[in-house]
Amino acid sequence: MSVKKVALACSVCGRRNYFVPENPRRTERLTLNKYCKYCGRVTEHRETK
């Protein structure tokens, strides 16, 4: 059985840079501060579908 993954997209440029395992118990979208190699800085990344 494989783990389902969701993408984290940069809130500035919109590119999907990170993938994390899906947690079915989480009700709100995940937001993390991560480094975006396209923007060249740390930005907020949000969970996408």
Short mmCIF file of the C-alpha atoms (twelve columns), coordinates in Angstrom:
data_MODEL
# 
_entry.id   MODEL 
# 
loop_
_atom_site.group_PDB 
_atom_site.id 
_atom_site.type_symbol 
_atom_site.label_atom_id 
_atom_site.label_alt_id 
_atom_site.label_comp_id 
_atom_site.label_asym_id 
_atom_site.label_seq_id 
_atom_site.Cartn_x 
_atom_site.Cartn_y 
_atom_site.Cartn_z 
_atom_site.pdbx_PDB_model_num 
ATOM 1  C CA . MET A 1  0.000  0.000  0.000  1 
ATOM 2  C CA . SER A 2  1.437  3.359  -0.986 1 
ATOM 3  C CA . VAL A 3  1.104  6.526  1.018  1 
ATOM 4  C CA . LYS A 4  -1.032 9.243  -0.559 1 
ATOM 5  C CA . LYS A 5  0.839  12.539 -0.861 1 
ATOM 6  C CA . VAL A 6  -0.294 16.140 -1.188 1 
ATOM 7  C CA . ALA A 7  1.663  18.989 -2.755 1 
ATOM 8  C CA . LEU A 8  2.742  22.200 -1.040 1 
ATOM 9  C CA . ALA A 9  2.642  25.200 -3.373 1 
ATOM 10 C CA . CYS A 10 4.441  28.516 -2.892 1 
ATOM 11 C CA . SER A 11 1.992  31.324 -2.081 1 
ATOM 12 C CA . VAL A 12 4.117  33.842 -4.060 1 
ATOM 13 C CA . CYS A 13 4.893  32.107 -7.366 1 
ATOM 14 C CA . GLY A 14 2.422  29.180 -7.114 1 
ATOM 15 C CA . ARG A 15 4.915  26.428 -7.959 1 
ATOM 16 C CA . ARG A 16 4.580  23.055 -6.252 1 
ATOM 17 C CA . ASN A 17 7.936  22.463 -4.552 1 
ATOM 18 C CA . TYR A 18 7.276  19.985 -1.734 1 
ATOM 19 C CA . PHE A 19 5.244  16.804 -1.212 1 
ATOM 20 C CA . VAL A 20 4.132  15.554 2.212  1 
ATOM 21 C CA . PRO A 21 2.128  12.485 3.302  1 
ATOM 22 C CA . GLU A 22 -1.610 13.063 3.546  1 
ATOM 23 C CA . ASN A 23 -3.166 13.063 7.007  1 
ATOM 24 C CA . PRO A 24 -6.911 12.252 6.797  1 
ATOM 25 C CA . ARG A 25 -7.526 13.601 10.312 1 
ATOM 26 C CA . ARG A 26 -6.356 17.109 9.362  1 
ATOM 27 C CA . THR A 27 -9.380 19.270 8.570  1 
ATOM 28 C CA . GLU A 28 -7.664 22.509 7.529  1 
ATOM 29 C CA . ARG A 29 -5.092 22.977 4.801  1 
ATOM 30 C CA . LEU A 30 -1.509 22.703 5.948  1 
ATOM 31 C CA . THR A 31 0.647  25.862 5.761  1 
ATOM 32 C CA . LEU A 32 4.404  25.819 6.347  1 
ATOM 33 C CA . ASN A 33 7.235  28.270 5.857  1 
ATOM 34 C CA . LYS A 34 9.621  26.624 3.387  1 
ATOM 35 C CA . TYR A 35 12.412 27.727 1.055  1 
ATOM 36 C CA . CYS A 36 11.294 28.303 -2.549 1 
ATOM 37 C CA . LYS A 37 14.156 27.794 -4.998 1 
ATOM 38 C CA . TYR A 38 12.291 29.783 -7.667 1 
ATOM 39 C CA . CYS A 39 11.688 32.866 -5.470 1 
ATOM 40 C CA . GLY A 40 15.060 32.488 -3.721 1 
ATOM 41 C CA . ARG A 41 13.653 33.016 -0.231 1 
ATOM 42 C CA . VAL A 42 11.547 31.467 2.514  1 
ATOM 43 C CA . THR A 43 7.840  31.813 1.731  1 
ATOM 44 C CA . GLU A 44 4.575  30.364 2.954  1 
ATOM 45 C CA . HIS A 45 3.666  27.089 1.254  1 
ATOM 46 C CA . ARG A 46 0.083  25.847 1.319  1 
ATOM 47 C CA . GLU A 47 -1.392 22.408 0.765  1 
ATOM 48 C CA . THR A 48 -2.979 21.938 -2.670 1 
ATOM 49 C CA . LYS A 49 -5.233 19.250 -4.056 1 
# 
